[in-house]
């Protein structure tokens, strides 16, 4: 375990930021299961106004903390695998959402980036 208190504080802060993004994103979507259910409205509010994938963004931010704290090939590999898996997961979800919401989803994609909008 690193002895550097600053690294521990930075890592904990990053985990907290990622957790907040993740939890708010979950609550934006709602808590009811939707897989296999009738079509519901496309979620574009909350963090979904800044990112088409805020839950994955939250997880990704959380995974940066161990890379900073324990900087090693293993943590870099772990984070890299997360990015690769997330990419393919997002591509699959985008195909489904485009089929489900058609023009509305295409318009949403033009307005909101896949990962994060930094400016208004």
C-alpha angles and dihedrals in degrees: 000000000000115000094209106112092197091059090049092050093047091048093048091048091051091050090050093050092049091047093051091050090048096048095045089049091052091051091047089058094044131236100264117104111249104178108121092002127123116286112283130193118288108255111233103150133090112017088347085076089065102032135022088214109035094153091058089044090054092049091047092051090049091052092055089069097070090045089057095039100044101020102195141131089261095057091044090050091048092050092045091052089050090054093049094047091045091052093056092042091052092048090053093047091048091055090051094046092048091052092045102043101021113179094013091057093045090053090047090051090053091052102039126045123230093246116017141338109215099183133041 
